[in-house]
Amino acid sequence: MSNLDPAPEAITLTPGVVRAVDVIEARKAAIGDGTEVRRLLPQRTLRTVGAWCFLDHYGPDEVSRGPGMQVPPHPHIGLQTASWLFQGLVLHRDSLGSRQLIRPGELNLMTAGGGIAHSEESAAGRPSVLHGLQLWIALPEPERHGEPRFTHHADLPVVHEGGASVTVAVGEYRGERSPAEVFSPLAGLEVAVPGGDDLVLPVREDFEYGVVAVDGSAVVAGALIAPGLLAHLPTGRSEIRLSPASGSRLARFFVVGGVPFGERLLMWWNFVARSGDEIARAREDWVAGRFGKVYGYPGDPLAAPPLPDVPLKPRLRVAGALTAARSAPRIFTDAGPARWLRGSWARDWRSRDDG
């Protein structure tokens, strides 16, 4: 999935320390031919969760008429894309020659390494509803310079606990491990809980976590969330209690987690890098056709937006209103309010720990 902003600016991501449960509200964005998404990461107040650096929640959308989701070929560097469906059918193509359908409960994991291009589209013969997540994982040194690759995982472990179930998309849960290869300590879990029941997830104390409500409202570790909201839980917890609303038949969540990512990241358009020079080179490679061709997509690739006139680097300004609202605050410095244009950030920003 791609950022389609015609004039994106840089995002600088640095880890911070938050000591209370935060509820983060998504920003609405558009991808492809206008599919609306709820962008939960990155946010001005929450950059990453572990190495998870991008999280879009889309649907449920009616796609039986019209083209459905159409995301033209576009490039990536420095990250892994993780595609996850709750409903629907999506076709992935990439510059390695991969052509793979993904269905609910399956994982498409694409490792960009030094560079890859791909497209995503609603497949022919698809169900009428599309609902899912698109996530990015920042690659650490030296894996971000490695060879690109793509894997599809159709047989993921599922742990049953009473009426609840936990599908292990990434990482490990109660001794069951996903076959997906990632390069940082991470967790990615789809959790289904009968309405009115509680489920207590045992979690790693050295992980921070983000919990997305897929279907309806629920209380997560004492915080009320619903679709379009993410509960962020800092390190130091040994369990997370999920309490769906009693009126729902079955409530679903997606839980991401990881050790706080220790490397500073710079994100622009569809690139995750460490410097503005890297991003400029990646853009030049895309314009010159050096990422490789995605065959079979019925349309033109995305054009690279122009780089900003100033070097890609943070513009510092303390956002005091944010820090005043926190009992154990981080200080955020920001170039100004974020604009959302065609699904992308349009301001650069950074964060640092308070003290």
HUZI-V454385 format. One record per helix or strand of 2 or more residues. SS is the DSSP state (a for helix, b for strand). FROM is the first residue (numbers start at 1). LEN is the number of residues. If there is no record, write none. Layout:
# HUZI-V454385
ss={SS,SS}
from={FROM,FROM}
len={LEN,LEN}
This chain:
# HUZI-V454385
ss={b,b,b,b,b,b,b,b,b,b,b,b,a,b,b,b,b,b,b,b,b,b,b,b,b,b,b,b,a,a,b,b,b,b}
from={11,22,27,35,52,70,79,89,99,107,116,129,143,149,158,164,172,176,186,198,208,218,223,229,239,250,265,271,276,320,330,340,344,349}
len={3,4,5,7,11,8,9,6,5,5,7,10,3,5,4,7,2,2,9,5,6,3,3,5,6,9,4,3,12,5,5,2,2,5}
